[in-house]
Amino acid sequence: MEFKEIIKLLREEDGITQTGLAKMLKVSQSTVAQWEAGTRMPTAQAVVAIARCFDTSADFILGLVDEKLRLVPYYKDLSEKEQTFMQAYAQLSPERKNAVGEIVRLFLEE
């Protein structure tokens, strides 16, 4: 699925109008309409805001992954940098996740 289809699907599933989504994201209704028509793409900041709005990942919003995972509540409390790290970590192989865990453990021991 493409971004234009995903944003419309999420918006309609949550019963939000284009105008309502525009207000939530602090953009114009015409911007949302252009996103859904595929004539305009959002900025990186807008993608993050959209993902937060729908409690999902930026990867899903952009069509990079097919699975629409709802984020755990604490995820919203993380900084943008922490969220980016968590998204990157989730894409690692089990072996690399173990390596990252070992590095974090070493830092915590210092």
C-alpha positions in Angstrom: 0.0 0.0 0.0 1.2 3.5 -0.7 1.2 6.5 1.7 -1.8 8.1 0.1 -3.9 4.9 0.7 -2.6 4.3 4.2 -3.3 7.8 5.5 -6.9 7.7 4.1 -7.4 4.2 5.5 -6.2 5.2 9.0 -8.2 8.4 9.0 -11.4 6.6 7.9 -10.9 3.7 10.4 -10.7 6.3 13.2 -13.7 8.2 11.9 -11.7 11.4 11.3 -12.5 13.9 8.5 -9.8 15.5 6.5 -10.5 18.7 8.3 -10.3 17.0 11.7 -6.9 15.4 10.8 -5.7 18.7 9.5 -6.5 20.4 12.8 -4.8 17.7 14.7 -1.7 18.0 12.6 -1.8 21.8 12.3 -1.9 21.7 8.5 -4.6 22.8 6.1 -7.4 20.5 4.9 -6.1 20.9 1.4 -2.7 19.6 2.5 -4.4 16.4 3.8 -6.4 16.2 0.5 -3.2 16.5 -1.5 -1.5 13.7 0.6 -4.5 11.4 0.0 -4.5 12.2 -3.7 -0.8 11.5 -4.0 0.0 14.9 -5.4 2.0 15.9 -2.3 4.1 14.1 0.3 4.4 15.1 3.9 7.6 16.4 5.5 9.5 14.0 7.8 8.1 16.0 10.8 4.5 15.5 9.4 5.1 11.7 9.0 6.2 11.5 12.7 3.1 13.5 13.7 0.8 11.3 11.6 2.4 8.2 13.2 1.8 9.5 16.7 -1.7 10.6 15.8 -2.6 7.0 14.8 -0.4 5.2 17.3 1.6 3.4 14.7 5.1 3.5 13.2 6.4 5.9 10.6 7.5 2.8 8.7 3.8 1.7 8.3 2.7 5.2 7.4 5.3 5.3 4.6 4.4 1.8 3.4 7.7 0.3 4.3 6.2 -2.4 6.4 2.8 -4.1 5.9 1.9 -4.8 9.5 0.0 -2.0 11.2 1.3 -2.3 14.8 -0.3 -0.2 17.4 2.4 1.2 19.6 2.5 0.5 23.3 1.4 3.6 25.3 4.8 4.4 26.7 6.1 4.8 23.2 4.4 8.2 22.9 6.3 9.4 26.0 9.7 8.8 24.3 11.6 11.6 22.6 11.8 11.7 18.8 15.4 10.4 19.0 14.4 7.5 21.3 11.5 6.6 19.0 13.8 6.6 16.0 16.2 4.3 17.9 13.3 1.9 18.8 12.1 1.8 15.2 15.7 1.0 14.0 16.2 -1.6 16.8 13.0 -3.4 15.8 14.3 -4.0 12.3 17.5 -5.7 13.5 18.1 -9.4 13.3 18.0 -11.3 16.6 21.8 -11.6 16.6 22.2 -7.8 16.2 19.6 -7.1 18.9 21.6 -9.3 21.2 24.7 -7.3 20.3 23.0 -4.0 21.1 21.7 -5.5 24.4 25.3 -6.4 25.3 26.6 -2.9 24.5 23.8 -1.3 26.6 24.6 -3.8 29.5 28.3 -2.8 29.3 27.4 0.9 29.5 25.1 0.4 32.5 27.9 -1.4 34.3 30.3 1.6 34.0 
